[in-house]
């Protein structure tokens, strides 16, 4: 092949190819360089804008949380926190065993004195007559509706990991009760019919179950429908906390946004008054800021700790027997004393009114029928409560503990029966202590991390519990010592006085005999 003179071959001359590439590189390089520079500048600007935005958002959250914390700490009660006031508010943290205290302690103490619709936030009215006891899952913000200076607060806390497990299990247990229906539409229709016919409060009306149960109910029906469509009944797992064909696995449950908003650090947010059921307008922003920026949680924790300090009683689910004993001695003893004083005062007023009533009724004949009808109604109510009032007047702390211990077995039996019936509908899932032992440590560590505020609050509650247990025991021992000393001194005085009294009586008898003998002698002489 010939090459024309003065013309380089593009295929055989490497120098030509190199020089051509060099020319192209010289032409393109400045453009690429400029583009890369622009991209770097844009990236840097974007980073700076995002950083500024994050910093601005954090600054806003920091101000919001600190302002709330300062106002909350400023409102704390300064009076003696160990004295029972007129109204007892049992802040019931879900899945801590509070139901047992309510039925086996408080209902026996405060018969007919519980505030109506305690658990029903929409219809609860603290101004109702005879409202002396409030038991509810509502958070501490409820105090904004109560006479704070006349209200004592009690609560029970539980190990956060166990509380998360129990919340998961109970959500599924209640949701499983609806699986007897053919589909979800049937459930919704039935629920609407029941609500229109009854005025009672169901689990679906109570926080947090009004959110958690419908969520789990919908999930259970979706999984059942999927199994039916597949036409297969094979279960791929024997581990109850990870049977995806039947129920939502635990690891998915704890990572769901619903769990993040309601369950994790739930005890801290409830004691602080920051749940999604709060009465405070700023609570949702404060809670979301704390969930977004972990470091801001310390402010919420401080408020929650301070509120535990100001409570009349703080119990622990794990310290069941000791908690119950302390509750009976700290709260029960004061309730009994308070109700005795109240009953005595009411009887005194009632007696005074009955003595004045004839002249009062006679002064206005037009109102006599109304007064008599009211008197008859009140008399009926008093008669129906007479036995209960008499029991309260004679009740002791020992009687209260006996009643509590007698109440627990029947209550637990009823709860166990309902649980067994519900779990049959999601077999082979069977939640138990043995199954919990199979949960991987990595998942347990994740639950601890998600509930870091609750873990700190629980440790603090343990410290409070230990201090108050020692204080209560010291008081009981001191009281027993004084009683023993009084009894011993009284019997000792009797033994010392008895010989002296007998000696005086004997001397008196001898004196009488001597006087009589003198008289007889003088008569003989005359």
C-alpha positions in Angstrom: 0.0 0.0 0.0 1.3 3.4 -1.1 1.2 6.5 1.0 0.7 9.8 -0.8 3.6 12.3 -0.4 3.0 14.9 2.3 0.1 12.8 3.9 0.6 10.8 7.1 -0.9 7.4 7.5 -3.5 7.4 10.3 -3.0 3.6 10.8 0.7 3.4 10.7 2.0 6.6 12.2 1.7 6.5 16.0 3.0 10.1 16.4 0.1 11.3 14.3 -2.4 9.6 16.6 -0.7 11.0 19.7 -0.6 14.5 18.4 -4.3 14.3 17.4 -5.3 13.1 20.9 -3.2 15.9 22.5 -5.1 18.5 20.4 -8.4 17.0 21.6 -7.3 16.8 25.2 -6.2 20.4 25.1 -9.6 21.4 23.7 -11.7 19.3 26.2 -9.6 19.6 29.3 -10.6 23.2 30.3 -14.3 22.4 29.8 -14.1 19.3 32.0 -12.1 21.2 34.6 -14.7 23.9 34.7 -17.5 21.4 35.0 -15.8 19.5 37.8 -15.1 22.7 39.6 -18.8 23.7 39.3 -19.9 20.3 40.5 -17.6 20.6 43.5 -18.9 24.1 44.3 -22.5 23.0 44.0 -21.8 20.0 46.3 -20.1 22.2 48.8 -23.0 24.7 48.8 -25.5 21.8 49.2 -23.6 20.5 52.2 -23.4 23.9 53.7 -27.1 24.5 53.2 -28.0 21.1 54.6 -25.7 21.7 57.6 -27.1 25.1 58.1 -30.7 23.7 57.9 -29.9 20.9 60.3 -28.2 23.3 62.7 -31.2 25.7 62.4 -33.6 22.8 63.0 -31.6 21.5 66.0 -31.4 25.0 67.4 -35.2 25.3 67.1 -35.7 21.9 68.8 -33.2 22.8 71.5 -35.2 25.9 72.4 -38.6 24.2 72.3 -37.5 21.3 74.5 -35.6 23.5 77.0 -38.5 26.0 77.3 -40.9 23.1 78.0 -38.5 21.5 80.5 -38.0 24.8 82.4 -41.8 25.5 82.7 -42.4 21.8 83.7 -39.8 21.9 86.5 -41.0 25.3 87.6 -44.6 23.9 88.2 -43.5 21.1 90.6 -45.3 20.8 93.9 -43.2 21.8 96.8 -45.3 20.4 99.7 -44.7 17.2 101.6 -45.0 14.5 98.9 -45.4 11.7 101.3 -48.8 12.9 102.5 -52.0 11.7 100.8 -54.1 14.6 99.4 -57.8 14.7 98.6 -57.5 13.1 95.1 -55.4 10.1 94.2 -54.2 10.0 90.6 -52.9 6.5 89.6 -50.8 7.1 86.5 -51.1 3.6 85.0 -48.2 2.9 82.7 -49.5 0.1 80.4 -48.3 -3.5 81.0 -46.9 -2.8 84.5 -49.4 -4.8 86.6 -51.5 -1.7 87.4 -54.7 -3.6 86.7 -54.0 -5.8 89.8 -53.6 -2.7 92.0 -56.7 -1.1 90.6 -59.0 -4.1 91.2 -57.4 -5.6 94.3 -56.4 -2.5 96.2 -58.0 0.7 95.0 -61.5 -0.5 94.2 -61.7 -2.0 97.8 -60.5 1.3 99.3 -62.3 3.8 97.1 -65.6 2.0 96.6 -68.0 4.4 94.8 -65.4 7.2 95.0 -63.7 6.5 91.6 -64.0 9.4 89.1 -66.4 8.2 86.4 -65.0 7.1 83.0 -61.4 7.3 84.3 -59.9 5.7 81.2 -62.2 7.6 78.8 -60.3 10.9 78.0 -63.1 12.3 75.9 -65.8 12.0 78.5 -63.8 12.1 81.8 -65.0 14.8 84.2 -62.9 15.4 87.4 -65.5 17.8 88.8 -68.1 15.0 89.4 -69.2 14.6 93.1 -67.3 12.0 95.1 -64.4 12.0 92.7 -61.5 10.9 94.9 -59.7 8.3 92.7 -58.5 8.6 89.1 -57.0 5.6 87.4 -56.0 6.1 83.8 -53.4 5.5 81.0 -53.5 9.2 80.4 -50.1 10.8 80.9 -49.0 13.4 83.4 -50.5 16.2 81.4 -53.8 15.1 83.0 -52.6 17.2 86.0 -53.6 20.3 84.0 -57.2 19.2 84.5 -56.9 18.4 88.2 -56.4 20.5 91.3 -52.7 19.9 91.4 -52.2 21.2 95.0 -54.8 18.7 96.2 -53.7 15.7 94.1 -51.3 12.9 95.0 -49.8 10.8 92.2 -48.7 7.1 92.2 -47.3 4.9 89.5 -45.6 1.6 88.8 -42.7 1.1 86.4 -41.4 -2.0 84.7 -38.1 -3.2 83.1 -38.4 -1.6 79.7 -37.4 -4.7 77.7 -40.1 -6.7 79.4 -42.6 -3.9 78.9 -41.9 -3.9 75.1 -42.4 -7.7 75.0 -45.6 -7.5 77.0 -47.0 -4.6 74.8 -46.2 -6.6 71.6 -47.9 -9.7 73.0 -51.0 -7.9 74.4 -51.5 -5.9 71.1 -51.6 -9.2 69.2 -53.7 -11.0 71.9 -56.5 -8.4 71.8 -56.3 -8.1 68.0 -56.6 -12.0 67.7 -60.0 -11.9 69.4 -61.4 -10.4 66.2 -60.2 -13.3 64.0 -63.5 -15.2 64.6 -65.0 -12.8 62.0 -64.7 -13.7 58.3 -63.1 -10.4 57.3 -62.1 -7.0 58.5 -65.2 -5.3 57.1 -67.3 -7.5 59.3 -65.3 -6.5 62.4 -65.7 -2.8 61.7 -69.4 -3.1 61.2 -69.8 -5.1 64.4 -67.7 -2.5 66.3 -69.9 0.3 65.1 -73.1 -1.5 66.1 -71.8 -2.2 69.6 -70.6 1.3 70.1 -74.1 2.7 69.2 -75.8 0.3 71.6 -73.5 0.6 74.6 -72.1 3.5 76.6 -69.3 1.4 78.1 -65.6 1.9 77.6 -63.8 -0.8 75.6 -60.1 -1.6 75.1 -60.3 0.2 71.7 -61.2 3.5 73.5 -58.2 3.4 75.8 -54.7 4.7 75.0 -52.4 3.2 73.7 -54.6 0.3 72.6 -56.8 2.4 70.5 -53.8 2.8 68.1 -51.9 -0.5 68.7 -54.8 -3.0 68.5 -56.4 -1.8 65.2 -52.8 -1.8 63.7 -52.2 -5.4 64.7 -55.8 -6.4 63.8 -55.4 -5.2 60.3 -52.0 -6.9 60.1 -53.4 -10.3 61.3 -56.3 -10.2 58.8 -53.8 -9.4 56.0 -51.6 -12.3 56.9 -54.6 -14.7 57.2 -55.9 -13.6 53.8 -52.4 -14.1 52.2 -52.3 -17.7 53.6 -55.8 -18.4 52.2 -54.8 -17.1 48.8 -51.6 -19.2 48.8 -53.7 -22.2 49.7 -50.8 -23.4 52.0 -50.9 -24.0 55.7 -47.2 -24.7 56.1 -45.6 -22.6 58.8 -42.0 -21.7 58.1 -40.8 -21.0 61.6 -41.3 -22.5 65.1 -40.1 -19.4 66.9 -43.2 -17.5 68.2 -41.6 -14.1 67.9 -40.8 -14.6 64.2 -43.7 -16.5 62.5 -44.2 -14.1 59.6 -47.0 -16.1 58.1 -49.1 -15.7 61.2 -48.1 -12.4 63.0 -45.8 -9.5 62.5 -42.4 -10.5 63.7 -41.0 -8.7 66.8 -38.1 -7.2 64.9 -40.5 -5.6 62.4 -42.8 -4.5 65.1 -40.2 -2.6 67.1 -38.9 -0.8 64.0 -42.2 0.4 62.7 -43.0 4.2 63.0 -46.0 3.4 65.2 -43.8 1.7 67.7 -41.3 4.6 67.6 -44.1 7.1 68.3 -46.0 5.2 71.0 -44.0 2.3 72.6 -40.3 3.2 72.8 -39.5 5.3 75.8 -43.2 5.2 76.5 -42.9 5.3 80.3 -40.7 8.4 80.2 -43.0 10.2 77.8 -46.0 9.2 79.9 -44.5 10.5 83.2 -43.3 13.6 81.4 -46.7 14.2 79.9 -45.5 14.0 76.2 -47.4 11.0 74.7 -49.5 11.4 71.5 -52.5 11.4 73.9 -51.3 14.5 75.8 -53.4 17.5 76.8 -50.4 19.8 76.2 -50.4 21.6 72.8 -46.6 21.6 72.6 -46.2 18.0 73.6 -46.1 16.6 70.0 -43.4 19.0 68.9 -41.3 18.4 72.0 -41.6 14.6 71.6 -40.7 14.7 67.9 -37.7 16.9 68.6 -36.5 14.4 71.2 -37.0 11.5 68.9 -35.1 13.3 66.2 -32.2 14.5 68.4 -31.2 11.9 71.0 -29.2 14.4 73.1 -32.3 16.4 73.9 -33.8 13.4 75.7 -31.8 14.3 78.8 -34.2 17.3 79.4 -37.2 15.0 79.3 -35.6 12.5 81.5 -34.8 15.1 84.1 -38.5 16.2 84.2 -39.6 12.6 84.5 -37.2 11.9 87.3 -38.3 15.0 89.2 -41.9 13.9 88.9 -41.1 10.5 90.3 -39.5 12.2 93.2 -42.7 14.1 93.9 -44.9 11.1 93.8 -46.5 9.6 96.8 -45.5 6.1 95.7 -43.4 4.5 93.0 -43.7 0.7 92.6 -41.8 -1.8 90.5 -43.5 -4.7 88.6 -40.5 -7.0 89.3 -40.6 -6.4 93.0 -44.2 -7.6 93.2 -44.5 -8.6 96.9 -42.5 -5.8 98.3 -44.3 -3.2 96.1 -47.7 -4.5 97.2 -46.6 -4.4 100.9 -45.2 -0.9 100.6 -48.4 0.3 98.7 -50.6 -1.0 101.5 -48.4 0.7 104.2 -47.8 4.0 102.4 -50.9 4.5 100.4 -53.5 2.1 101.9 -52.9 3.2 105.5 -53.4 6.9 104.6 -56.5 6.2 102.5 -58.1 4.2 105.4 -57.2 7.0 107.8 -58.5 9.7 105.5 -61.8 7.9 104.8 -62.4 7.3 108.5 -62.0 11.0 109.2 -64.3 11.8 106.2 -67.0 9.3 107.3 -66.9 10.7 110.9 -67.2 14.3 109.5 -70.1 13.3 107.2 -71.9 11.5 110.0 -71.6 14.6 112.2 -72.9 16.9 109.4 -75.7 14.4 108.6 -76.7 14.3 112.3 -76.7 18.1 112.4 -78.9 18.3 109.3 -81.3 15.7 110.6 -81.8 17.7 113.8 -82.5 20.9 111.8 -84.6 19.4 109.0 -88.1 19.5 110.5 -88.0 23.3 111.0 -86.4 23.7 107.6 -89.0 21.7 105.7 -91.8 23.4 107.6 -90.6 26.8 106.6 -91.4 26.3 102.9 -94.3 23.9 102.1 -93.9 24.4 98.4 -90.5 22.6 98.4 -91.4 19.8 100.8 -92.1 17.2 98.1 -88.8 17.9 96.4 -86.9 17.7 99.7 -88.6 14.4 100.7 -87.9 12.8 97.4 -84.2 13.8 97.6 -84.0 12.6 101.1 -85.4 9.2 100.1 -82.9 8.9 97.2 -80.0 9.8 99.4 -81.2 7.4 102.1 -81.3 4.6 99.5 -77.7 5.4 98.5 -76.5 5.5 102.1 -78.2 2.2 102.9 -76.6 0.5 99.9 -73.1 1.8 101.0 -73.6 1.2 104.7 -71.8 -2.1 104.8 -68.9 -0.8 102.7 -68.5 2.2 104.9 -68.6 0.1 108.0 -65.9 -2.2 106.4 -63.7 0.9 105.7 -64.0 2.2 109.2 -62.9 -1.1 110.6 -60.3 -2.0 107.9 -56.6 -2.2 108.8 -53.6 -2.5 106.6 -53.4 -6.3 107.5 -57.1 -6.6 106.3 -56.2 -4.8 103.1 -53.3 -7.1 102.3 -55.4 -10.2 103.0 -58.1 -8.9 100.6 -55.4 -8.2 98.0 -53.9 -11.6 98.2 -57.3 -13.2 98.0 -58.2 -11.1 94.9 -55.1 -11.8 92.8 -55.7 -15.6 92.0 -59.2 -15.0 90.6 -58.1 -12.0 88.6 -55.0 -13.8 87.1 -57.2 -16.8 86.3 -59.6 -14.7 84.3 -56.7 -13.0 82.4 -55.0 -16.3 81.7 -58.2 -17.8 80.3 -58.7 -14.8 77.9 -55.1 -15.0 76.8 -55.2 -18.7 76.1 -58.4 -18.3 74.1 -57.0 -15.5 72.0 -53.6 -17.2 71.3 -55.4 -20.3 70.0 -56.5 -18.3 67.0 -52.8 -17.6 66.0 -51.4 -21.0 66.8 -48.6 -22.1 66.7 -47.5 -18.7 68.0 -47.5 -19.1 71.8 -45.8 -16.3 73.7 -44.2 -17.4 77.0 -41.1 -16.9 79.1 -39.5 -19.9 77.5 -40.0 -18.4 74.0 -38.5 -15.1 75.2 -35.2 -16.9 76.0 -34.9 -17.7 72.3 -34.8 -14.0 71.3 -31.4 -13.2 69.9 -29.2 -10.9 72.0 -28.8 -8.5 69.1 -32.5 -7.9 69.0 -32.6 -7.4 72.8 -29.8 -4.9 72.5 -31.7 -3.0 69.8 -34.8 -2.8 72.2 -32.5 -1.4 74.9 -31.1 1.2 72.5 -34.5 2.2 71.4 -35.6 2.6 75.0 -32.5 4.3 76.5 -34.6 6.9 78.3 -36.9 4.3 79.9 -33.8 2.3 81.0 -32.4 5.4 82.9 -35.8 6.2 84.4 -36.3 2.6 85.5 -32.9 2.7 87.3 -33.9 5.9 89.0 -37.2 4.3 90.1 -35.3 1.4 91.6 -33.2 3.8 93.7 -36.4 5.6 94.9 -38.1 2.3 95.6 -35.1 1.1 97.7 -34.9 4.3 99.7 -38.6 4.4 100.5 -38.7 0.7 101.3 -36.0 1.3 103.9 -37.8 4.3 105.2 -41.1 2.4 105.4 -39.5 -0.6 107.1 -37.9 1.7 109.7 -41.2 3.4 110.4 -42.9 0.0 110.8 -40.1 -1.3 113.1 -40.2 1.9 115.2 -44.0 1.6 115.5 -43.8 -2.0 116.5 -41.1 -1.2 119.0 -43.1 1.6 120.6 -46.2 -0.6 120.7 -44.2 -3.4 122.3 -42.6 -1.0 124.8 -46.0 0.4 125.7 -47.4 -3.1 126.2 -44.5 -4.2 128.2 -44.4 -1.1 130.4 -48.1 -1.3 130.9 -47.9 -4.9 132.0 -44.8 -4.1 134.1 -46.6 -1.2 135.8 -49.5 -3.6 136.6 -47.2 -6.1 138.2 -45.5 -3.4 140.2 -48.8 -1.6 141.2 -50.7 -4.8 142.1 -48.7 -5.7 145.3 -48.9 -2.1 146.4 -52.7 -2.0 145.8 -53.1 -5.3 147.7 -51.0 -3.9 150.6 -53.1 -0.8 150.8 -56.3 -2.8 150.7 -55.0 -5.1 153.5 -53.9 -2.1 155.6 -57.3 -0.5 155.1 -59.0 -3.7 156.2 -56.8 -3.9 159.3 -57.5 -0.3 160.1 -61.2 -0.9 159.8 -61.0 -3.9 162.1 -58.9 -1.9 164.6 -61.4 1.0 164.7 -64.3 -1.4 165.2 -62.4 -3.2 167.9 -61.8 0.1 169.7 -65.4 1.0 169.5 -66.5 -2.3 171.0 -64.0 -1.9 173.8 -65.2 1.7 174.6 -68.8 0.4 174.8 -67.8 -2.4 177.2 -66.0 0.2 179.5 -69.1 2.3 179.7 
